[in-house]
């Protein structure tokens, strides 16, 4: 795994988290390449749009924000 790929991935994830916490769907969509595979509840779905709306999800879960995250990259490819 190259350090360049690792740094690029971490930067992208940090931007994604910032967009998510701001409920910025345009920002999220600027980072995601569709279609994506969504895996949950024992099934896989191929999606052409982001599967959740951050604002709605945060309201439903009474989730205010996320702080002090630690993110690790365990491997990348081109």
Backbone bond lengths (Angstrom), bond angles and torsions (degrees), N, CA, C in turn:
res aa  C-N    CA-C-N  psi(-1)  N-CA   C-N-CA  omega(-1)  CA-C   N-CA-C  phi
1 X - - - 1.458 - - 1.526 107.85 -
2 X 1.314 115.71 130.67 1.454 118.46 -179.98 1.522 110.46 -85.30
3 X 1.310 115.36 146.98 1.474 120.97 177.84 1.523 110.50 -63.77
4 X 1.335 116.98 -32.39 1.461 121.02 179.06 1.532 109.95 -62.60
5 X 1.343 116.68 -47.36 1.466 120.53 178.01 1.520 111.25 -61.86
6 X 1.322 116.43 -41.67 1.467 121.08 -179.84 1.530 110.40 -61.41
7 X 1.322 117.01 -47.42 1.470 120.94 -179.44 1.517 111.21 -63.85
8 X 1.333 116.70 -41.08 1.466 121.02 179.89 1.528 110.57 -63.89
9 X 1.333 116.77 -42.84 1.458 120.67 179.20 1.531 111.38 -65.01
10 X 1.317 117.71 -43.76 1.464 120.79 178.75 1.525 111.36 -62.95
11 X 1.312 116.87 -40.72 1.468 121.17 178.09 1.529 110.69 -62.38
12 X 1.327 115.76 -44.18 1.468 120.51 179.16 1.519 110.93 -64.23
13 X 1.341 117.63 -42.18 1.464 120.22 179.59 1.533 110.95 -65.13
14 X 1.320 117.47 -40.73 1.472 120.34 177.83 1.524 110.54 -61.47
15 X 1.333 116.61 -39.92 1.464 120.28 178.01 1.524 110.36 -66.77
16 X 1.334 116.90 -41.71 1.467 121.25 177.14 1.523 110.63 -58.53
17 X 1.318 117.33 -46.75 1.464 120.77 -179.33 1.523 110.91 -62.04
18 X 1.326 117.23 -41.66 1.465 120.37 177.89 1.527 110.41 -62.52
19 X 1.332 117.34 -44.46 1.466 120.73 177.68 1.529 110.53 -62.45
20 X 1.321 116.93 -42.22 1.459 120.90 -179.03 1.522 110.62 -62.09
21 X 1.320 116.99 -47.66 1.465 120.50 -178.69 1.525 112.12 -66.21
22 X 1.340 116.80 -25.46 1.470 121.34 176.30 1.530 112.29 -90.12
23 X 1.331 116.98 1.68 1.476 122.78 -176.22 1.521 111.23 54.18
24 X 1.320 116.62 39.65 1.462 123.40 -177.98 1.530 109.69 -94.44
25 X 1.338 116.56 88.20 1.462 120.54 -178.08 1.522 112.54 -65.41
26 X 1.324 118.26 -34.02 1.465 119.70 176.46 1.525 110.50 -63.37
27 X 1.322 116.60 -40.82 1.459 120.60 177.52 1.519 111.82 -64.10
28 X 1.333 116.28 -46.80 1.470 120.32 178.28 1.517 109.81 -58.45
29 X 1.334 116.17 -48.55 1.464 119.74 -178.03 1.525 112.90 -64.17
30 X 1.335 117.07 -23.62 1.464 119.41 177.26 1.531 111.45 -71.67
31 X 1.328 117.17 -19.38 1.462 121.73 -178.58 1.527 113.52 -98.30
32 X 1.323 117.09 -21.32 1.458 121.58 -172.96 1.521 110.33 -98.32
33 X 1.311 115.81 134.95 1.462 122.04 175.14 1.524 107.83 -100.39
34 X 1.325 116.27 120.00 1.458 121.07 -178.90 1.512 110.07 -98.33
35 X 1.333 117.84 151.91 1.458 127.63 3.16 1.525 110.93 -75.97
36 X 1.346 115.12 158.55 1.458 121.57 175.46 1.520 108.61 -122.37
37 X 1.321 115.86 156.83 1.451 120.91 175.61 1.516 108.21 -99.78
38 X 1.314 115.92 123.57 1.465 123.27 179.76 1.521 107.22 -105.77
39 X 1.333 116.44 122.78 1.458 121.57 -177.94 1.516 108.33 -116.95
40 X 1.350 116.48 119.73 1.465 121.26 179.04 1.516 109.46 -163.37
41 X 1.297 115.11 151.05 1.469 121.76 174.78 1.526 112.55 50.51
42 X 1.323 116.27 40.13 1.452 120.99 175.26 1.514 115.67 73.48
43 X 1.322 118.21 16.03 1.455 120.45 178.19 1.518 110.60 -138.29
44 X 1.317 115.43 159.21 1.462 122.61 177.05 1.525 108.37 -118.50
45 X 1.336 115.18 139.69 1.462 120.44 177.58 1.522 108.18 -133.19
46 X 1.311 116.45 140.50 1.453 122.68 173.75 1.521 106.59 -93.47
47 X 1.338 117.54 121.01 1.460 121.90 -173.96 1.523 112.17 -117.27
48 X 1.323 114.83 145.28 1.459 121.92 175.62 1.524 111.85 -103.99
49 X 1.330 116.54 2.77 1.460 122.17 178.72 1.522 108.09 -146.97
50 X 1.320 116.52 156.89 1.455 121.36 -179.35 1.533 109.22 -60.97
51 X 1.351 118.56 135.20 1.463 121.48 -170.19 1.536 116.62 -74.21
52 X 1.299 118.15 -13.66 1.470 119.96 -179.20 1.517 109.77 -136.97
53 X 1.316 115.07 158.83 1.456 121.71 170.44 1.525 105.86 -104.30
54 X 1.328 118.07 114.53 1.462 120.00 -174.59 1.534 113.54 -52.57
55 X 1.319 117.74 -44.56 1.462 120.00 -178.10 1.522 110.95 -59.73
56 X 1.324 116.34 -47.17 1.459 121.17 179.97 1.527 111.05 -63.29
57 X 1.323 116.53 -44.67 1.464 121.00 -179.72 1.527 111.14 -61.98
58 X 1.337 116.02 -44.21 1.464 119.84 -178.88 1.531 110.77 -65.80
59 X 1.335 117.00 -38.86 1.461 120.19 177.55 1.524 111.03 -65.01
60 X 1.330 117.33 -45.56 1.469 121.57 -179.03 1.519 112.55 -63.04
61 X 1.306 116.58 -33.85 1.465 120.73 -177.51 1.532 112.74 -97.06
62 X 1.338 115.97 2.34 1.470 121.71 -176.97 1.532 110.50 52.14
63 X 1.318 114.63 47.56 1.464 123.89 -176.51 1.519 106.88 -105.65
64 X 1.316 116.26 116.75 1.462 120.56 -176.16 1.520 112.45 -85.06
65 X 1.319 116.98 -50.13 1.459 120.58 -177.22 1.527 109.85 -164.08
66 X 1.296 115.74 179.55 1.464 123.12 175.36 1.522 107.18 -128.55
67 X 1.328 116.86 132.38 1.457 121.18 179.04 1.526 109.85 -131.66
68 X 1.321 114.98 157.72 1.462 122.55 173.62 1.530 113.55 53.91
69 X 1.333 116.90 45.71 1.457 119.12 177.71 1.521 110.16 -76.11
70 X 1.310 115.53 149.24 1.458 122.80 173.17 1.517 106.90 -124.50
71 X 1.316 116.48 119.04 1.455 121.63 -176.63 1.518 109.39 -117.14
72 X 1.321 115.56 135.09 1.455 121.39 179.71 1.519 109.23 -122.47
73 X 1.308 116.34 141.81 1.466 121.82 173.65 1.511 107.84 -103.85
74 X 1.325 116.20 121.57 1.449 120.52 -177.46 1.514 113.07 -97.67
75 X 1.328 116.70 -10.64 1.458 119.80 177.98 1.514 110.67 173.03
76 X 1.305 116.96 149.89 1.466 122.13 177.20 1.516 108.72 -141.18
77 X 1.311 114.64 162.43 1.450 120.32 167.81 1.512 107.87 -138.18
78 X 1.301 117.57 172.65 1.468 119.37 -176.27 1.508 111.09 -67.69
